[in-house]
Amino acid sequence: MLTHIQIRDFAIIDSVELELGAGLTVLTGETGAGKSILVDALLLASGGRAGAEIVRHGAERAEVTATFTLKGNDAAAAWFKDQEIDCDDECVLRRIVTSDGRSRAYVNGQATAVQALRQLGETLVDVHGQMEYQSLMKRSAQRRLLDSHGGHESIAKSTSSAWRQLKALKEQRDTAKAAGQDRTARLELLRYHVAELAALDLKPGEVADLLAERQRAAQSGRLAQGVRETLQALRDADDGSAEQNLTRALAMMRQLATIDARLVNIAQTLDESLIALRESVDEISRYEADLEADPARQEWLEQRLAAIEATARKHRIEPPVLHALMQNLQAELVQLEELTVTLEGIEAQVIQAEQLFLAEAQKLSLARQSSAKNLSERIAALMQGLGMPGGKFSIDVRQRSGQEAGEHGLDDVEFLVSANPGQPPQPLAKVASGGELSRMSLAVQVAAVESMQQPCLVFDEVDAGVGGGVAEIVGRQLRSLGDAHHGRSQVLCVTHLPQVASQAHAHVRVAKLTDGKATRTSLHTLAESDRIEEIARMLGGIEITDKAREHAAEMLKVGAGEERKKAKKK
């Protein structure tokens, strides 16, 4: 239940705070006062879309904070558990939108992704607006409403999961079948290529090693000359090689170290350098010996590289990739050789998945048919009091064949209505009268939400197109929703009808104020005397007369009387 909402710099609201309670609360005001702004702000706080246009002109950011009690709301409690966010039977949603369109969301002070906030919002508030008249024309929306009313979400979810698994297996089977169509030709080609590459017997990294060896062979003369000059300088020079000079220097340091101990470390370092020098000389000598040309080896090297490069050109790849190609072709060969066995296994899985899907879809279909009867009767009963006496309503649940099934099961769901006696039922989308359509939509919404446990229900001018006695009945229906669930229900309704406003438990007036320079919207909870004035204004006329006030007082008295009658019956 929504207990408090605070709005700052949102649309034409500069700053508003509102305390709310259980029951039916109506919001009224002059046309253009911004009655629906509160609904828009609530939608934003619960994860709705945000844009820079909602920020009040001249302000840096818009901010909406909504506080809800969570008592008895298992779905919201589950969300907090999944998100690992602490809550003590209360949650605070905070949404900030800056003038450049950026948005931030917080739940109980913790930054939250908007998608996650939207999921939480769906457990806290349910908004019904005039646009839903259009959405109710779609069969998909009618199916969702029936499933929600009947509590089929779990079966619908398992049916959808079974369908997706079946679809994935069918795609896997089709892919395997397509691969099998040219299996024989592909197998022959793969075996030829694999045999050719196996004969080549290319080792990992071999191409790089061979290319390096070719490079050394091509530069053997230069390498030999350089090695000889290096050895001459380090060891074989007649006029003093590096080894001879370093040996003399070491001998001198050792003699001097007997006089000054500080030279011991230097002598040790020279000794280590001499050892390293001799090791390097030995290694260079071995390298020089290996440089001797081997014509047979060079010939083999060129032939080996020529064979590798020819095979690589055939496959249009670089030589170093040949080894990886061999592995890939071997894997594909194994897969194709096992394709027959794999395809048989997939076919068996498809049959099993199909049986599972049909079983789940049949359960869902039976549940829908049962719920359709219950919901149809409830909506038909509501129609009688909404200016459509003798009207009929039915929900047609038709099964399709298994071949035409889909993610949502086997059923086509369609709402059929006859607003007047003697007329055959027609799809809801074909009801011509706008007034009838709005009343039908209201009946559907009221019948559906009565069975739901949504803590806060919002109706945004869903009473458009009705008036007179029918409007009073609409008000009573909305009030009964506010009385549902042992006084824990909450209904917010934006309305322009005094018959609806007089049935409310609480009344909020929305007013537009201007000083000639700027315009802002204000919200005030009305006392009983103020309610009389507001309902008298709603009854019509430029000037509020005493007669209008008397009529307004009588309407409020009637609404209170109906409440006392219900209390006595209880």
C-alpha positions in Angstrom: 0.0 0.0 0.0 1.2 3.5 -0.9 1.5 5.5 2.3 3.4 8.6 1.2 4.6 10.3 -2.0 6.8 13.3 -2.3 7.3 15.0 -5.7 9.7 17.8 -6.6 10.1 19.7 -9.8 8.1 17.1 -11.8 6.2 18.5 -14.8 4.4 21.6 -13.4 4.7 20.5 -9.8 7.4 22.3 -7.8 6.9 20.6 -4.4 4.1 18.3 -3.2 3.8 15.8 -0.4 0.8 13.6 0.1 -0.1 11.0 2.8 -2.4 8.2 1.7 -4.3 5.4 3.3 -6.4 2.4 2.6 -9.7 2.5 0.7 -10.8 4.6 -2.3 -9.0 7.9 -2.7 -10.2 10.2 -5.6 -8.3 13.0 -7.3 -10.4 15.7 -8.8 -9.8 19.2 -10.3 -10.5 21.5 -13.1 -9.7 20.3 -16.7 -6.0 20.9 -17.3 -5.1 21.1 -13.6 -2.9 18.1 -13.9 -4.9 15.4 -12.2 -2.9 12.6 -13.9 0.5 14.0 -12.9 0.3 12.1 -9.6 -0.2 8.9 -11.6 2.7 9.8 -13.9 4.9 10.5 -10.9 3.9 7.2 -9.3 4.7 5.3 -12.5 8.1 7.0 -12.7 8.9 6.0 -9.1 8.0 2.4 -9.7 10.2 2.0 -12.8 8.4 3.9 -15.6 10.2 5.5 -18.5 12.0 8.8 -17.9 13.0 11.7 -20.1 14.3 15.3 -19.7 10.8 16.6 -20.6 9.4 15.6 -17.2 11.8 18.0 -15.4 10.0 21.3 -14.5 11.2 24.2 -16.6 14.1 25.9 -15.0 14.9 23.1 -12.6 18.0 20.9 -12.6 16.3 17.7 -11.8 12.9 16.0 -11.0 12.6 13.7 -8.0 9.9 11.4 -6.8 9.9 9.4 -3.6 7.2 6.9 -2.9 6.9 4.9 0.4 5.0 1.6 0.5 4.1 -0.8 3.3 4.8 -4.5 2.4 2.7 -6.3 4.9 1.2 -9.4 3.2 3.0 -8.7 -0.1 4.8 -12.0 -0.7 5.9 -11.0 -4.2 7.6 -7.8 -3.1 9.3 -9.7 -0.2 10.6 -12.3 -2.6 12.1 -9.5 -4.8 13.9 -8.0 -1.8 15.3 -11.4 -0.9 16.5 -12.0 -4.5 18.1 -8.6 -4.6 19.6 -9.0 -1.1 18.2 -5.7 0.1 17.1 -5.2 3.7 13.5 -4.2 4.4 11.3 -4.1 7.5 7.8 -4.2 6.0 8.4 -0.9 4.3 10.1 0.2 1.1 11.1 3.6 -0.2 11.4 4.0 -4.0 13.3 7.1 -5.1 13.8 8.2 -8.7 15.8 11.1 -9.9 15.8 12.5 -13.5 18.2 15.3 -14.5 17.5 18.0 -17.0 19.8 16.2 -19.5 17.6 13.1 -19.3 19.8 10.9 -17.1 18.0 8.8 -14.5 18.9 7.2 -11.2 16.9 4.8 -9.1 17.1 3.8 -5.4 15.3 1.2 -3.3 15.7 1.7 0.5 18.6 4.0 -0.2 20.5 1.4 -2.4 21.2 2.2 -6.0 19.1 -0.1 -8.3 18.9 -0.8 -12.0 15.7 0.6 -13.5 14.8 -2.9 -14.9 14.9 -4.3 -11.4 13.0 -1.4 -10.0 10.3 -2.0 -12.6 10.0 -5.6 -11.5 9.5 -4.5 -7.9 7.0 -1.8 -9.0 4.8 -4.4 -10.7 4.3 -6.0 -7.3 3.4 -2.8 -5.6 1.1 -0.8 -7.9 -1.2 -1.7 -10.8 -2.3 1.2 -13.1 -5.4 1.1 -15.2 -5.8 4.0 -17.7 -7.8 5.0 -20.7 -5.0 3.6 -23.0 -5.9 0.1 -21.6 -9.1 0.3 -23.5 -7.0 -0.1 -26.6 -4.8 -2.8 -25.2 -7.8 -4.9 -24.1 -8.8 -5.1 -27.8 -5.7 -7.3 -28.4 -6.1 -11.0 -27.9 -2.7 -11.2 -26.3 -3.8 -8.8 -23.6 -7.0 -10.7 -23.1 -5.0 -14.0 -22.7 -2.7 -12.4 -20.2 -5.6 -10.9 -18.2 -7.3 -14.4 -18.1 -4.1 -16.0 -16.9 -3.6 -13.4 -14.3 -7.2 -13.6 -13.0 -7.0 -17.4 -12.9 -3.6 -17.6 -11.3 -2.2 -19.6 -14.2 1.2 -17.9 -14.1 3.1 -21.0 -12.9 1.5 -23.3 -15.5 1.9 -20.7 -18.2 5.6 -20.3 -17.3 6.3 -24.1 -17.4 4.4 -24.3 -20.7 6.5 -21.5 -22.2 9.7 -23.2 -20.9 8.7 -26.5 -22.5 7.9 -24.8 -25.8 11.3 -23.1 -25.9 13.1 -26.3 -25.2 11.1 -28.1 -27.9 11.9 -25.3 -30.4 15.6 -25.4 -29.6 15.7 -29.2 -30.2 13.8 -28.9 -33.5 16.3 -26.3 -34.7 19.1 -28.6 -33.7 17.5 -31.4 -35.5 16.9 -29.3 -38.6 20.6 -28.2 -38.6 21.7 -31.9 -38.3 19.4 -32.9 -41.2 20.7 -30.1 -43.4 24.3 -31.2 -42.7 23.3 -34.7 -43.5 22.0 -33.9 -47.0 25.6 -33.6 -48.4 27.1 -35.9 -45.8 28.5 -38.4 -48.2 30.3 -35.9 -50.4 31.6 -34.0 -47.4 32.8 -37.2 -45.7 34.9 -38.1 -48.8 36.4 -34.7 -49.1 37.2 -34.6 -45.3 38.9 -38.0 -45.4 41.0 -37.0 -48.3 42.2 -33.7 -46.6 42.8 -35.4 -43.3 44.8 -38.2 -44.9 46.9 -35.6 -46.8 47.5 -33.5 -43.7 48.3 -36.7 -41.7 50.9 -37.7 -44.3 52.4 -34.2 -44.0 52.7 -34.9 -40.2 53.2 -31.3 -39.3 54.1 -30.7 -35.6 53.0 -27.7 -33.5 55.5 -24.9 -34.1 57.4 -26.8 -36.7 56.8 -24.2 -39.5 58.4 -21.4 -37.3 61.4 -23.6 -36.5 62.0 -24.5 -40.2 61.7 -20.9 -41.3 64.2 -19.9 -38.7 66.6 -22.6 -39.8 66.2 -21.5 -43.5 67.1 -18.0 -42.4 70.3 -19.2 -40.7 71.3 -21.3 -43.7 70.8 -18.3 -46.0 73.1 -16.1 -43.8 75.6 -18.8 -42.8 78.6 -16.9 -44.4 77.9 -13.7 -42.5 77.2 -15.6 -39.3 80.5 -17.6 -39.6 82.5 -14.4 -40.2 80.9 -12.6 -37.3 81.5 -15.6 -34.9 85.2 -15.8 -36.0 85.8 -12.1 -35.4 84.1 -12.4 -32.0 86.3 -15.3 -30.9 89.3 -13.4 -32.1 88.5 -10.5 -29.9 87.6 -12.6 -26.9 90.2 -15.3 -27.0 92.6 -15.6 -30.0 94.0 -12.1 -30.5 97.8 -12.0 -30.6 98.0 -8.5 -29.2 95.9 -9.3 -26.1 92.4 -10.8 -26.2 89.6 -9.9 -23.7 90.3 -13.2 -21.9 94.0 -12.4 -21.5 93.4 -8.9 -20.3 90.7 -9.9 -17.8 93.1 -12.7 -16.5 95.8 -10.2 -15.9 93.5 -7.7 -14.2 92.2 -10.5 -11.9 95.7 -11.5 -10.9 96.6 -7.8 -10.1 93.4 -7.4 -8.0 94.1 -10.5 -6.0 97.6 -9.3 -5.1 96.3 -5.9 -4.1 93.5 -7.4 -2.1 96.1 -8.8 0.3 97.1 -5.3 1.1 93.6 -3.6 1.1 90.6 -5.8 2.0 88.3 -3.4 0.3 89.5 -4.8 -3.1 88.3 -8.4 -2.3 84.8 -7.8 -3.7 86.2 -6.4 -6.9 88.5 -9.3 -7.3 85.6 -11.7 -6.8 83.5 -9.8 -9.4 86.4 -10.0 -11.9 86.7 -13.7 -11.2 82.9 -14.3 -11.9 83.3 -12.2 -15.1 86.2 -14.3 -16.3 84.2 -17.5 -15.7 81.2 -16.1 -17.6 83.5 -14.9 -20.5 85.0 -18.4 -20.8 81.5 -20.0 -20.8 80.4 -17.6 -23.6 83.6 -18.4 -25.6 82.9 -22.1 -25.3 79.3 -21.6 -26.4 80.3 -19.5 -29.4 82.8 -22.1 -30.4 80.1 -24.8 -30.4 77.9 -22.5 -32.5 80.7 -22.1 -35.0 81.1 -25.8 -35.3 77.3 -26.2 -36.0 77.5 -23.6 -38.8 79.3 -26.0 -41.1 77.1 -26.3 -44.2 75.2 -29.6 -44.7 74.0 -29.7 -48.4 71.8 -32.7 -47.7 70.1 -31.0 -44.8 69.6 -27.8 -46.8 68.0 -29.8 -49.6 65.7 -31.6 -47.2 64.8 -28.3 -45.6 63.7 -26.7 -48.8 61.7 -29.7 -49.9 59.9 -29.8 -46.5 59.0 -26.1 -46.6 57.9 -26.4 -50.2 55.5 -29.2 -49.3 54.1 -27.3 -46.4 53.6 -24.1 -48.4 51.9 -26.0 -51.3 49.4 -27.6 -48.9 48.7 -24.2 -47.2 48.1 -22.6 -50.6 45.6 -25.4 -51.5 43.6 -24.6 -48.3 44.1 -20.8 -48.8 45.7 -20.3 -45.4 49.1 -19.4 -44.0 51.4 -22.3 -43.2 51.4 -21.8 -39.4 47.6 -22.4 -39.4 47.9 -25.9 -41.0 48.1 -27.8 -37.7 44.9 -26.1 -36.3 43.2 -26.9 -39.6 44.1 -30.6 -39.2 42.5 -30.6 -35.8 39.3 -28.9 -37.0 38.9 -31.2 -40.0 39.4 -34.3 -37.8 36.7 -33.0 -35.4 34.2 -32.4 -38.2 35.0 -35.8 -39.6 34.2 -37.5 -36.3 31.0 -35.4 -36.0 29.8 -36.4 -39.5 30.6 -40.0 -39.0 28.5 -40.0 -35.8 25.7 -37.9 -37.4 23.3 -40.8 -37.9 23.5 -41.7 -34.3 23.3 -38.1 -33.2 20.2 -37.4 -35.4 18.4 -40.5 -34.0 19.1 -39.2 -30.5 17.8 -35.7 -31.3 14.7 -37.1 -32.8 14.0 -39.1 -29.6 14.6 -35.9 -27.5 12.2 -34.0 -29.8 9.4 -36.6 -29.3 9.9 -36.5 -25.5 9.9 -32.6 -25.4 6.8 -32.5 -27.6 5.0 -34.8 -25.2 6.1 -32.7 -22.2 4.9 -29.5 -23.9 1.5 -30.9 -24.9 1.0 -32.2 -21.4 1.7 -28.8 -19.9 -0.3 -27.0 -22.6 -3.3 -29.2 -22.0 -3.2 -28.5 -18.2 -3.0 -24.8 -19.0 -5.9 -25.0 -21.5 -8.1 -26.8 -18.9 -7.3 -24.2 -16.3 -8.1 -21.4 -18.7 -11.5 -22.9 -19.6 -12.4 -23.2 -15.9 -11.3 -19.6 -15.2 -13.0 -18.2 -18.3 -16.3 -19.4 -17.1 -15.9 -17.8 -13.6 -14.6 -14.5 -15.0 -17.3 -14.4 -17.7 -20.0 -14.7 -15.1 -18.5 -12.0 -13.0 -18.1 -9.5 -15.8 -21.6 -10.3 -17.1 -23.0 -9.5 -13.7 -21.1 -6.2 -13.5 -22.4 -5.2 -17.0 -26.0 -5.3 -15.7 -25.3 -2.4 -13.4 -23.2 -0.5 -15.8 -26.1 0.6 -18.1 -26.1 -2.6 -20.2 -29.0 -4.6 -18.8 -29.4 -7.9 -20.6 -25.8 -7.7 -21.9 -23.8 -10.9 -22.2 -20.1 -11.6 -21.9 -18.2 -14.8 -22.6 -14.5 -15.7 -23.0 -13.9 -18.0 -25.9 -11.0 -20.4 -25.3 -10.4 -22.4 -28.5 -7.7 -25.0 -28.8 -5.5 -25.2 -31.9 -3.8 -28.3 -33.2 -0.4 -29.2 -31.8 1.2 -28.0 -35.1 -0.2 -24.5 -34.5 0.8 -24.3 -30.9 3.2 -21.7 -29.6 5.0 -20.3 -26.6 1.7 -19.5 -24.9 0.1 -22.9 -25.3 -2.6 -24.3 -27.5 -5.3 -21.7 -27.0 -6.8 -18.7 -28.8 -8.4 -16.5 -26.2 -11.0 -14.0 -27.2 -13.5 -11.8 -25.3 -17.0 -11.8 -26.8 -19.7 -9.3 -25.8 -23.3 -8.5 -26.5 -24.1 -5.1 -25.0 -27.8 -5.3 -25.8 -30.4 -8.1 -25.7 -31.0 -9.9 -29.0 -27.5 -9.0 -30.4 -25.2 -11.9 -31.0 -21.9 -11.8 -29.1 -19.1 -10.2 -31.0 -15.4 -9.7 -30.3 -14.7 -6.9 -27.8 -12.7 -5.1 -30.5 -15.8 -4.8 -32.7 -18.0 -3.0 -30.0 -18.7 0.3 -31.8 -19.9 2.6 -29.0 -17.1 4.4 -27.2 -19.2 4.6 -24.0 -20.0 0.9 -24.2 -16.4 0.2 -24.8 -15.2 2.2 -21.7 -17.9 0.6 -19.5 -17.0 -2.9 -20.8 -13.3 -2.2 -20.1 -14.1 -1.0 -16.6 -16.2 -4.1 -15.9 -13.3 -6.3 -17.2 -10.8 -4.5 -15.1 -12.9 -4.5 -11.9 -13.7 -8.2 -12.3 -10.1 -9.0 -12.9 -8.5 -7.0 -10.1 -11.0 -8.2 -7.4 -9.2 -11.5 -7.4 -5.7 -10.0 -7.4 -3.6 -9.2 -4.3 -2.2 -6.0 -5.7 -1.8 -3.6 -2.7 -2.4 -0.4 -4.7 -4.7 -0.1 -7.7 -4.8 3.1 -9.8 -7.6 4.1 -12.1 -6.8 7.1 -14.4 -10.2 8.4 -15.7 -11.5 4.9 -16.5 -15.0 6.3 -16.0 -14.8 8.4 -19.2 -18.0 8.1 -21.3 -20.3 7.3 -18.4 -22.7 9.4 -16.3 -25.9 9.5 -14.3 -26.9 6.4 -12.4 -24.3 4.4 -14.2 -21.6 6.7 -12.9 -22.8 6.1 -9.3 -22.6 2.4 -9.8 -19.1 2.8 -11.1 -18.2 4.7 -7.9 -19.7 2.0 -5.8 -17.7 -0.7 -7.7 -14.5 1.3 -7.1 -15.3 1.8 -3.4 -15.9 -1.9 -3.0 -12.5 -2.6 -4.4 -11.1 -0.2 -1.8 -13.0 -2.2 0.9 -11.6 -5.5 -0.3 -9.1 -7.8 1.4 -10.2 -6.8 5.0 -9.5 -3.1 4.6 -5.9 -3.6 3.3 -6.8 -2.6 -0.3 -6.0 0.8 -1.7 -7.6 2.3 -4.8 -6.5 5.7 -6.3 -8.9 7.1 -9.0 -8.5 10.2 -11.1 -12.1 11.2 -12.0 -14.3 14.0 -13.3 -17.5 12.5 -12.1 -19.1 13.8 -8.8 -21.0 10.4 -8.5 -17.6 8.7 -8.3 -16.0 11.3 -6.1 -18.8 11.1 -3.5 -18.1 7.4 -2.9 -14.5 7.9 -1.9 -13.1 7.3 1.5 -10.6 10.2 1.0 -10.6 13.1 -1.5 -7.6 15.0 -3.0 -8.1 18.2 -5.0 -5.6 19.0 -7.7 -5.4 22.7 -8.5 -3.3 24.7 -11.0 -1.9 28.0 -9.6 -0.2 30.8 -11.5 1.3 34.2 -10.7 1.4 35.3 -14.3 5.1 34.2 -14.6 5.0 30.6 -13.7 2.4 27.8 -13.3 2.4 25.1 -10.7 0.1 22.3 -9.5 -0.9 21.7 -5.9 -2.6 18.8 -4.2 -4.7 19.1 -1.0 -6.5 16.4 1.0 -10.0 17.8 1.6 -11.9 17.9 4.8 -15.7 17.1 4.7 -16.8 20.7 4.2 -14.3 21.1 1.4 -15.5 17.9 -0.2 -19.0 19.4 -0.4 -17.6 22.5 -2.2 -15.5 20.4 -4.6 -18.4 18.0 -5.5 -20.7 21.0 -5.9 -18.2 22.4 -8.4 -18.1 19.1 -10.2 -21.9 19.1 -10.5 -21.6 22.0 -13.0 -22.2 25.7 -13.4 -19.9 28.6 -13.3 -21.2 29.7 -9.9 -21.6 27.2 -7.1 -25.1 27.6 -5.7 -26.6 26.6 -2.4 -28.7 24.1 -4.3 -25.5 22.5 -5.7 -24.0 22.3 -2.2 -27.2 20.7 -0.9 -27.0 18.1 -3.7 -23.3 17.5 -3.0 -24.0 17.0 0.7 -26.8 14.6 -0.1 -24.5 12.6 -2.4 -21.9 12.3 0.3 -24.6 11.3 2.8 -25.8 8.6 0.4 -22.3 7.3 0.0 -21.8 7.1 3.8 -25.2 5.4 4.1 -24.2 2.7 1.7 -21.1 2.2 3.8 -23.1 1.8 7.0 -25.4 -0.7 5.3 -22.4 -2.8 4.4 -21.0 -2.6 7.9 -24.3 -3.8 9.4 -24.5 -6.8 7.0 -21.0 -7.7 8.1 
